[in-house]
Amino acid sequence: MKMTNNTILITGGTSGIGLELAIQLLALDNTIIVTGREKSKLDETKKKLPQIHTIQSDVSDPKEIAILYEKVTKDFPDLNVLINNAGIMRKINLQDKDINLEKITQEIEINLMGPIRMVIQFLPHLKAQQSAAIVNVSSGLAFVPLPISPIYCATKAGIHSFTQSLRIQLKNTNIKVFELAPPATETPLFRGDFSTDDLGGIKSMDVHTLAKFAIAGLQKDTLEIRPGPSNALKVMSRVAPEFIVNQLGKSVDKMLAQTK
């Protein structure tokens, strides 16, 4: 994939992996548009990177996606790369008697339904470009679940499966379909509620390193980009699936003990 002179839309681009991808892709002479739910974070991003274009939009809302599509395709008709990055991750005790049934699927709406809806909405426009790409950000946890975050892991496994199917369905088009499966990365998403112990002792990757790895993979047309520990998780899911799930599941005991 050519990594310069693209027009790139990144969802969830005001922090973490999305922001770092925006920074590094901007340095390669690309036009960058980032979305986010919070205006204050978008304003901070614009102040930090004046060349970036920011649009407030929530990927969990189909109506906002439709509005986003109309605005982006009108203002940036050369848009040719969509990076579905927006996501949230929560610890959830499924035995909690006070669990909120309305909020339990919040991660599904943002992490899984959001990218699916974004792809369907933007697909006609991307197909009309001379060359285009879709990058779906999953996780190393798409291959092996972290049991204290069951909904998050289910959504990322869903994104992995959806991306594989999408790639086959678009094989005769001008669109390349990539999956970026980051390992635990030093971002607000992980460092908000999660510790190294929660992650089975896996050390987090620096977000700058992660983004460099991702861009290198895109440039080499590596369709499934699995930096560092993510590649190990995929291998372990094949050779010792029960062992690796049990290792990552040790943090559940601590979570359950706290709720007794």
TITI-616960 format. One line per field, with one value per residue (C-alpha): residue in one letter; x, y, z. Coordinates in steps of 0.05 Angstrom, whole numbers, plus 32768, in hexadecimal, padded with zeros to 4 digits. Last residue first. Layout:
r <- A:...
X <- X:...
Y <- Y:...
Z <- Z:...
This chain:
r <- K:T:Q:A:L:M:K:D:V:S:K:G:L:Q:N:V:I:F:E:P:A:V:R:S:M:V:K:L:A:N:S:P:G:P:R:I:E:L:T:D:K:Q:L:G:A:I:A:F:K:A:L:T:H:V:D:M:S:K:I:G:G:L:D:D:T:S:F:D:G:R:F:L:P:T:E:T:A:P:P:A:L:E:F:V:K:I:N:T:N:K:L:Q:I:R:L:S:Q:T:F:S:H:I:G:A:K:T:A:C:Y:I:P:S:I:P:L:P:V:F:A:L:G:S:S:V:N:V:I:A:A:S:Q:Q:A:K:L:H:P:L:F:Q:I:V:M:R:I:P:G:M:L:N:I:E:I:E:Q:T:I:K:E:L:N:I:D:K:D:Q:L:N:I:K:R:M:I:G:A:N:N:I:L:V:N:L:D:P:F:D:K:T:V:K:E:Y:L:I:A:I:E:K:P:D:S:V:D:S:Q:I:T:H:I:Q:P:L:K:K:K:T:E:D:L:K:S:K:E:R:G:T:V:I:I:T:N:D:L:A:L:L:Q:I:A:L:E:L:G:I:G:S:T:G:G:T:I:L:I:T:N:N:T:M:K:M
X <- 7E9B:7EA9:7EF3:7F00:7EE0:7F10:7F4D:7F38:7F2B:7F74:7F89:7F63:7F9D:7FC4:7F87:7F7A:7FC3:7FC3:7F81:7F96:7FDA:7FF2:7FBD:7FAC:7FF6:8007:7FD3:7FEA:8032:8020:7FFC:8039:8063:8039:8004:7FF3:7FC3:7FC3:800E:800E:8057:8044:800B:803A:806B:8032:801D:8063:806D:802A:803D:8081:8061:802D:8062:8050:8033:8054:802D:8029:7FE5:7FC4:7FA2:7FE6:8002:7FCB:7F89:7F56:7F6B:7FAF:7F93:7F66:7F91:7FC9:8009:7FF9:7FE2:7FEA:7FD0:7FAA:7FAA:7F7E:7F84:7F54:7F6E:7F39:7F3E:7F0B:7F0E:7F22:7EEC:7EC2:7F00:7F1B:7ED7:7ED4:7F18:7F07:7EC6:7EEA:7F1E:7EE9:7EC0:7EFD:7F06:7EBE:7EC2:7F01:7EE0:7EA2:7ECA:7EFA:7F0E:7F15:7F4D:7F3C:7F6E:7F6E:7F48:7F6F:7FA9:7F7C:7F4D:7F5A:7F39:7F60:7F39:7F61:7F58:7F73:7F54:7F1A:7ED2:7ED4:7EE5:7EA6:7E79:7E99:7E92:7E4F:7E5A:7EA0:7E89:7E4F:7E7C:7EAF:7E7A:7E56:7E95:7EBB:7E88:7E45:7E65:7E8A:7E49:7E29:7E28:7E0F:7DC5:7DC8:7DEA:7E0B:7DF2:7DF4:7E3D:7E49:7E5F:7E97:7EAC:7EEF:7EE7:7F04:7EEF:7EFA:7F04:7F38:7F14:7F48:7F29:7F56:7F43:7F25:7F2F:7EEA:7EFF:7ECC:7E90:7EA5:7EB5:7E75:7E44:7E68:7E6A:7E1F:7E13:7E41:7E1C:7DDA:7DF9:7E0D:7E44:7E78:7E6F:7E84:7EA6:7ED1:7F1A:7F49:7F93:7FC3:7FBD:7FDB:7FDE:7FA6:7F7C:7F87:7F73:7F35:7F23:7F2C:7EFE:7ECA:7EC3:7EA8:7EE4:7EF5:7F37:7F44:7F8B:7FA6:7FE6:802C:8052:8055:8009:800C:8038:800D:7FCB:7FE5:7FF9:7FB3:7F90:7FBD:7FB1:7F8A:7F60:7F59:7F1E:7F0B:7F43:7F32:7F6D:7F78:7FB5:7FF2:8025:8022:8019:8000
Y <- 7F1F:7F52:7F5A:7F0F:7F0A:7F3D:7F1C:7ED7:7EF5:7F0C:7EC4:7EC1:7ED6:7E99:7E6C:7E85:7E79:7E31:7E1E:7E35:7E14:7E0D:7E35:7E6D:7E6F:7E83:7EBA:7ED3:7ED4:7EFF:7F2F:7F30:7F53:7F77:7F51:7F71:7F46:7F5F:7F6B:7F98:7FAC:7FF5:7FE1:7FB8:7FF1:801F:7FEE:7FE4:802F:8036:8001:8020:8064:8042:8021:7FD7:7FBF:7F87:7F47:7F31:7F0F:7F4E:7F5D:7F58:7F8D:7FBB:7FD0:8004:8044:802C:8000:8031:806C:804F:8028:7FEC:7FA6:7F83:7FA3:7F7B:7FA6:7F87:7F9D:7F9D:7FB5:7FD7:7FDA:7FA2:7F59:7F41:7F6B:7F31:7F0B:7F46:7F53:7F0B:7F0F:7F54:7F3A:7F01:7F2E:7F62:7F2C:7F14:7F5D:7F63:7F23:7F3C:7F7D:7F58:7F28:7F59:7F34:7EF5:7F0F:7EE9:7EC9:7ED8:7F19:7F2B:7F3D:7F76:7F8F:7FCE:7FCB:7FEB:7FF7:800A:802E:8033:8058:806E:805B:801D:804A:8074:8037:8018:8054:8042:7FF6:7FFE:8031:8004:7FC8:7FF3:800E:7FCC:7FAB:7FD9:8010:7FEB:7FAB:7FD1:7FF0:7FAB:7FA8:7FEF:7FDF:7FA1:7FC6:7F93:7F98:7F4D:7F4B:7F05:7F1D:7F44:7F76:7F99:7FCB:7FDB:8012:801A:8049:802F:8024:803F:8054:8064:8083:80C7:80EF:8110:8132:8168:8146:80FE:8112:8138:8106:80CB:80ED:80FA:80B0:809B:80CA:80A8:8063:8075:804A:806B:80AD:80EB:812D:813F:8152:8164:815F:8196:81B9:817E:818F:81C2:8194:815A:8185:819C:8154:8142:817A:8167:8121:80E8:80E3:80E8:80F2:810B:8107:811E:80F7:8114:80DD:8107:8105:80B9:80BB:80EC:80CC:8086:80A2:80C0:8080:8055:807D:80BE:80EC:80BD:8094:808A:8097:80B2:80B4:80DB:80BD:80E3:80B3:806C:8045:8000
Z <- 83B6:837F:838C:838C:8348:832A:834A:8330:82EA:82E6:82DB:829A:826D:8283:827D:8237:8225:823F:8220:81DB:81D8:8190:816B:819B:81AD:8165:8165:81A9:8192:8156:8184:81B2:817C:8149:8122:80DF:80B7:806E:806A:802D:803A:8043:8070:809B:80A1:80B6:80EC:8107:810A:812E:8162:816F:817D:81AA:81D5:81DE:8220:8247:824D:8295:828D:8274:82B6:82D8:82A9:82C1:82A2:82B4:8290:8278:8242:821E:8231:8206:8213:81E6:81F6:81B3:8174:813F:8100:80CB:8083:8048:8005:7FDA:7F8E:7F86:7F74:7FBA:7FDC:7FF4:800A:8032:8051:806A:808B:80A8:80C5:80E8:8107:8119:813C:8163:8177:818D:81B6:81D7:81EC:8206:8231:8252:8291:8266:823A:81FB:81CB:8180:8180:81BF:8192:817F:8148:8120:80DC:80A4:8063:8026:7FE4:7F9D:7F62:7F8C:7F7C:7FA8:7FE3:7FD8:7FD3:8011:803F:8060:8060:807E:80B2:80C6:80D1:80F6:8126:8130:814B:817A:8187:8189:81A5:81DB:81F3:81F8:8244:8248:8242:826D:82A5:82D4:831B:8328:8313:82F9:82B4:82D5:82A0:8297:825F:821B:81EB:81A1:8166:8134:80F3:80C2:8080:8045:8002:8010:7FD0:7FD6:8018:8027:8007:8017:805E:806C:804E:806F:80B3:80AF:809F:80D8:8107:80F5:8100:8148:8167:813B:8160:8139:8145:8109:8109:80D0:80DE:80C8:810B:8131:817C:8179:814D:817D:81B9:8194:8184:81CD:81E3:81AE:81C9:819D:816F:8126:8102:80BB:80A1:805D:8051:804A:806F:80AF:80B0:80B1:80EF:8116:8101:8113:8157:8161:814F:817A:81B9:81B5:8189:814D:8162:8119:80E7:80A1:8071:8031:8011:7FF7:8015:8030:7FEF:8000
